[in-house]
Structures are given as C-alpha cells and as structure tokens.
C-alpha cells in the first residue's frame, strides 16, 4: 500500500527556496478542523505558515512536518496533503480570512 507523501519532492524544493508570501502546500486533518498552509521549510523539516488547529486562533508560526507525519489514528495517517490546493492569495490574506472563519 503506497501512502501519499505529505509533501512531494517538487513542493519540498519550492518550500526550501520560496522567498515569497505565496503558500506552496496545504496539509489538513481529515478527521478534525486543523490545517496548515505552508510557505517555507528548512532542511530539518520545520515549516512556516498559517497554522490553524481549529480552535479559533489561527496564527502564523512554525510546525515540525516530521511530527505531523507521525500523527496517526488507528494506524491511519492523521494529516494529509490537499492534492487540489493551489494558492490564489498571499499567506497574509489567508491569515486574515482564517481569522474570519474562512478555510482555504
């Protein structure tokens, strides 16, 4: 059984070199409200972007993608990549919308 990679190689390369406010990838919890819209990552897997755990306090911050990969629910990955996500706004605009309760 082939698991979906949380971040593709092409996305990882873009995240490593991205110098814009434009998100590259969206990760989400299909069993809950949490999601992450990420603009950059370092070689250790620490990513930066919009982090919304679904508790009403979306914020810009850092998340360890390696930790997200480890999250499971009955041996099923808890976090997935939104294969259909394409950024149409800047991270700042996504944050403003998230504070209004709008999900990307």
C-alpha positions, -999 to 999 in steps of 0.1 A, spaced: 0 0 0 16 33 -11 10 62 13 6 97 -1 37 117 6 29 146 30 50 169 8 62 160 -27 98 164 -37 89 193 -60 69 210 -32 98 205 -8 122 221 -32 99 250 -37 94 254 1 132 253 7 137 282 -18 105 302 -16 111 339 -9 75 350 -14 44 352 8 27 327 -15 19 293 1 32 262 -16 13 234 2 -18 228 24 -19 200 49 -50 191 68 -66 167 93 -94 150 75 -108 139 109 -108 173 125 -106 210 118 -68 215 118 -49 227 88 -15 242 78 -9 264 48 29 265 44 52 289 26 87 276 35 106 248 52 141 242 64 163 211 59 152 198 93 115 197 83 105 228 103 79 247 82 65 282 84 30 292 75 -6 296 86 -13 271 114 -49 266 124 -57 239 149 -94 245 146 -97 261 180 -105 296 167 -69 310 170 -53 308 136 -18 322 135 14 324 116 40 301 131 63 271 128 53 234 127 75 203 126 64 184 95 81 153 108 58 154 138 28 158 116 39 126 97 39 107 129 3 116 139 -19 86 134 -54 74 143 -57 36 145 -26 34 122 -41 57 96 -22 89 89 -39 118 107 -26 145 84 -29 146 46 -18 169 18 -46 187 -1 -37 175 -36 -61 201 -51 -47 231 -33 -32 259 -54 -25 292 -37 -45 321 -51 -36 346 -23 -7 355 -1 -2 340 33 -12 373 49 -46 372 30 -52 335 41 -45 345 77 -70 374 75 -96 351 61 -89 324 87 -95 349 115 -129 355 99 -135 317 100 -129 311 63 -110 280 55 -88 278 24 
